[in-house]
Amino acid sequence: MRRLDTDEWSGLVMLAVSVAVAGPALLGVVDPAIPRGWWTVLFAVVIVALLLALFRERPDPAGYGLFTAAVVASWAVVLTAPHMGLLPVLLVVTAAVSVYLVPLRVSFLVVGLNTTVLAVAMALHGRDAVDALVTVGFYLLIQIATVLSSVTLIREQRLRRELSEAHIELRAASALLTESARTAERLRISRDLHDLIGHQLTVLTLELEAARHREGEQAREHVDRANRVARDLLSDVRLTVSELRTAPSDLTAALRQVVRDLPDLEVTVDVGTDVHVDEDQVAALVRAVQEIVTNTIRHADARELWIEVAARPSGVVLTAVDDGRGYRELVPGNGLRGLTERFEALGGDVEFDGADGFRVTARVPA
């Protein structure tokens, strides 16, 4: 079961408040202007329609229709409640929720229409003009305040996501730069060893080889031992050069650097001890983790993300899965298509699965 995001929790709290203010009419303490059963049905339409609209994965015509039904039903609820008490709070709730479902200009339109409906309700129920004016003005200000507060909250959440995405990108670039510098340093050392020490030992071996043919048994015995030592040293240097060129990259450190210190998302990285990758594969895996984490923050509403890199007979496999909402009908964007192309260029492949959370499986050949 996926966790609720901040927007959904806020909506649930506001709907709970709506049920509380409608309690007197629902429990029979006060009587609506229409049969209580029909009034209860109207109120239920408001709550159910708002819930369904809030829990849709993204805004769409169906969500807009649900929200419209909720707003119209809320007007009917208020207009048919002569002893409304705090029931106009229901209009405040629809205005506040609108920010998450429709454009801002539509939210202010809803505020205006809600205020008109409240004024009509006051007139129909014979409220004193001054009292009605004060009440309508009060609820108008409350609606505007809740709309602006919701807008501020949404912008703050968006800025936090953008900051996290920039943070991930910088971490990935830093990890790749560090890896590139480490690889360049290994190559420089290997060239120096080969050009300097290797060359000198080769000359020494040739000189001793020539000396071995000189006369003198005792001299020949020492020269032979020196020759063997020189050849052993030359072999050791060549082995060191080879190891420096093929030394495994610190993939674990690179990936953990990318996901370090992320707000609102706990990322676990597990890299097998038998995983060995070259520089191009390290770059592909780092960029894959960057894209996966960015998408998780941007779209998944997840709390945890697990990333595993393991060695398999066919090659190295990266598996990432989160506890977010998943996608029943996944349409890969530019980021996921770029990730797939990067692995295909290395002879590998990538699979996506949004049935339970969001899972990415990327493979590079051995």
N, C-alpha and C positions, 0 to 999 in steps of 0.2 A: 504494500500500500504506500503510495507516494505521500510525502509530507505536503502540507498546505503552504503556499507562499504568503508573503506579507499582505498582498492585496486581498487574497481570499480570506485570511484571518480577519482583516479589517471589515470586509463585507459581512462575515458571519456575526461579528460583534454588533454591527449596526442592525442586522436583521433580528438579533436577539432583543435589542432595545425596542424594535418595532413591535415585537410580540408582547413585550412588557407594557407598552403604552396602550395597546389594544386590549389588554387583559380585562378591564371592567366590562367592555361590550361583549367579549368572548365568554365571560363567566356569568353574564346576565345581571350584573350590577346596574348597568344602564341599558336603555333600549334604543336600538337604531331606528331610523325612519322606515325601514323596510323589514320584512321578516328576518329574524336573526339567522336563519339557515342560509339565506341568500347573501346576507352581509358577511357571514363567515366564509362563504365560497369566494366572494370578492377579495377578502383579505388573504385567503390562501393563495389566490392567483398572484397577488403581489409578491408574497414570500417565495413561492415556488418559481415564478418566472425570473425573479432576481437571482435566486440560487443557480438556476440552470444557465443564466447568462454569465454569471461570475465564473462558473467552473468550465466554461468553454475554453479550449486551448488558445484560440485567437479570435479576434473580432471577425464576424462574418454576417451575412444577411439574416441568418437564423437568430444570432445573438441580438442583432438590432431589433428583430421582431419581438423577441422575448422581453427586451427592455421596454419597448413601446407598450406591450401588453401590461407590464407591471406599472408603468406610469399612469396609464388610463385607469387601471383598476384602483390605484391609490386615490385618484381623484374621486371615483365613485364611492370609495370607502369614506372619505372625508365629507363629501356632500351629503351622505345619508346618515351621518352621526350628529344629531342635534346637540347632545351633551358630549362634545368632542374631548374636552380636557386637554391632555397632552398628545392627542392623536395626530395633530399636524406635524409632529416629529417624523411621521411616516413620509411626509413630503421632503423633509430634510434628508432622510435616508436615501430616497431616490435621487435627489440632487447630488449627494456625495458619491453614491455608487456610479453615477453616470460618467464621472471622470475616467473610470477604468474601462468603460464600454464604448463610449462615443467620443467624437471630437469635442474640444473645449467649447467651441461656439454653440454646439448642441446642448452642452451642459448648462450654459447661461440661458438658452432658450427654455430649457426645462425649468430653471429657477423662475423665470418670468411667468410661465404658464402655471406653475405651482402657486405662485403668489396670487395670480388672478383667480384661480380656483378657490383658494382660501378666502379671498375677499368675497366671492360669490356665496360661499358657504356661510360666512358671517352674516351676510344680508338675508339669506334664506331663513336662517335660524333666529332672526330678530335681535341680533346683538346690538348694543349701544354703539353709536357711530365712533365715539372717541375710543371706546374699548376695542372696537374692531380695528381702527386705524393703528392703535398701539400694537395689537397682536399681530396684524399683518406685517407691520414694519419690523417687529422683532424677528418673526420667522424669515422675513426676507434677508435680514442681516445674517441670521444664523446659516441660511442656505449659502449665501455668498462666502461666508467664512469657511464653511466645510468644503466647498468646491475649491477655494484657493489653497486650503490646507492639503487637500488631496493632490492637487497639482504640484505643490511643493514637495510632497512625499514622493511622488512618481519621478520628479526630476532628480531628487536626491538619490533615488535608487538607480536611475539611469546613469548618473555621474559616477556612482560607485562601480557599476558594471564596466563603464568605459575606463575607469582608472585601473580596475583589475585586469582588463584586457591589455592595456598599455604596459602594465606591470609584467604580465606574462610574456609579451613580445620582447620587452627589454631583457628579461631573464633568459629567454631562448637565444637572443642575439649574443648575450654575454657568454652563455655556455658554448655556443658555436665558435665564438672568437677565441675563448680560452682553449678549446680543443684544437683549433687551427694553429694557434701559437705553439701549443705543446707539440703538435705534429711537425711544425717547421723547425722547432728546436731539436727534436730527435733526428731529423734529416741532416741538420747542420752538424751535429755531433758525429753522426755516422760518416759524413763526408770528410770531416777533419781527421777522424781516426784512420779512415782508409787512405787519405792523401798523405798524412804525416807519418804516423807510426807504422802503418802497413808498408808504406814505401821504404822506410828505413830498415824494417826487418827483412824485406825482400832483398835489399842491397846487402845486408849483413849475411843472409843465407848464401847469396852468390859469392861473396868474398870468402866465406868459410869453405864453400865447395871447392873453390880454387886452391885454398890453402891445404885441403885434405890430400891433394895430389903431390904435395911437397914431400921430400925425404925426411925420415925420422919417425920411427914407430911410436915413440912416446908423444911426440907432437901430434901425430895423426890421431891417437886415442883421445887426447883432449879436444882436438878440433872436431872429432865426431860427436862427442858429447855436447859441445857448444852448438854444433849444427842441429842436433835434435832439439835442444832447448829453443833455438831460434825458430825452428819450424813449428814447435808447439805454441810459441808466442804468436806467430803469424796466424795459426789456426784459431787461437783464442780471440784475436782481434777481429778476424772475419766473422766468427760466431757472434761477437758483441755487436758488430755492425748489423748483422742480419736481425738480431733480436731488437735492436733499436728501431729498425725500419718496420717491424711487424708487431711492436709492443701493443697490447690491447688498450683501447681507450677506456677511460673511467666513465662508463655510461651511466652508472648509478648516480655519481655526483652531478653529471650534466643534467639528468632528468629531474633530480631533486632540487637543483638550483632553479629550474623553470617553475616548479609548483610551490616554492617556498613562500610563506607569509601571505597566503591568499585569504581575504576576508570572506566569511560566510560559506566557505567550501573547504572541507577536509579531504585532502588528497593523500592516498597511500601509494607509494611506489615500491615495487618489489622486482629486482633484477636478479636473475639466476647467476650463480657463481660460474657456471659453465658457458655463459654467453660471451662470444667473441665477435666483434664487429669492426669493420674498417671505418675510415673517416667518412666516406659517403653514406654508409649505413647509419652512423651516429647522427649525421645531419638529418637524414630522413626520419629517424626515430624522435629526435628532439623537436623537429617541426610538427610531427604527428601529435606529440603530447601537447605542444602549444595550441594546435588547432582544436584538439579534443577538449582541453580545459577551457578554452575561450568559448566554445559552443555550449559547454555545460553551464558556465556562468550566464551566458546570454539567453539560452533557450530552455534549459532543462528544469529549472527550479529545484535543483538537487542540493542535498546537504553533504553527501559523501561521494567520492569518486575513487575507484580502485584501478590501478594501472599495474600490469604485470608484463615483464619481458622475459621470455623463457626460450631455451634452446630446444629445438625439436629435430628429428631426423631430416626433415625437409629444409630446415633453416631456422631463423629467429622469428618468433611470433610475439607481437605486442597485442595484449588484450586490455581494453579499458571499458568499464561498465559503471554507470552511476545509478543512484536511487531516485532519479527524477521522474518526470511525467511520461517520457518516451514519446514515440511518434508512430501512430498506426499507419499513416500514409506519408512515408518519408520522401521528400523531394530534395536531393542533395544540392546545396548551394555552391558558390565558387570555392569556398574553403574546403569542403569535403571532396569536390571534384579535383582540386589541386592536390590534396593529400593522396587521392587514388593515383593520379598521374605520376606523382613523385615515386611511389612504390612500384608502379608498373615500369618506370624507367630503370629500376634496379632489378627487374625480372620477377617482382613479387606481385601481390594483390591485396585488396582491402575489401572487407565485408562490413555492412551496417545492419543492425537489428534494433528496432524501436519497440518491440512487443512488451518488454518488461524493463523499464528504465531505457537507457540508450547504450548499446554495446557496439564497440568498434574492434574488429580483429584485423590486424595488418601483418603481413608476412614478407620477409626478405629471404631469398634463397641462401643456403649455406655457401 
